[in-house]
Amino acid sequence: MTDSTLPCRLVVLISGRGSNLQAIGELIKTAGLNGRIEAVISNKGDAPGLEWAQRQGLPTETVSHREFATREAFDQALARVIDRYQPDYVLLAGFMRILSTDFVQHYAGKLINIHPSLLPSFPGLNTHQQALDAGVQFHGCSVHFVTPVLDDGPILAQSIVPVLHDDDAQTLAERVLATEHHVYTEAVRWLIEGRVCLQADGRVEVAGLAHRGFYFPA
């Protein structure tokens, strides 16, 4: 839990268009929250999200994974850039890299991700097809603290959508993505407001909230 009297400093990592980045940036601006995006960093120099960030006057950086022989070397270089901005939280917003254990541990309790499934179900890639193949009736996304285990960690918030009988992976993905912007921005709001507490037993509590799930009917 951060000191709510000080601006909450955020660094956002992206690899593509940064739609969640944009939603977070708009929330901070329109809601007048006491938080700042200190930098937007991508592993791809042509990521469209960098252009959006630059138009907003946000500092941007590129650390290309292609310039490093190992994942560990890339992660070390990335951490050096992030640490210049002294963030309270590092937000993964479509950052398509698997992070090393040392990197994750360096930001323990500060590294947040959004994953397109109801974790712990369907980690990894192709989550929407995984959900369809399993025949589940509900699907969604999860905002969670990152641990060294892929797509694992204490859950901060989740969105829930029904799986329809005529869904394919694309239609289901579109329905889930529409909820991501809401659930991620709400989670970031709680972080900025200093209401999030990561308990010793690995569970999350948010002051003033008894429930952190959002249901979106079709």
VENVEN-V507106 format. One line per field, one symbol per residue. ss: DSSP state (2 for helix, 1 for strand, 0 for the rest). A space follows every 50 residues. Layout:
BEGIN
ss=???
END
This chain:
BEGIN
ss=00000001111111000022222222222220001111111100000222 22222000011100222000222222222222200000111100000000 22222200001111100000000000222222220001111111100000 00001111111100000022222222222222222222222200011100 000111000000111100
END
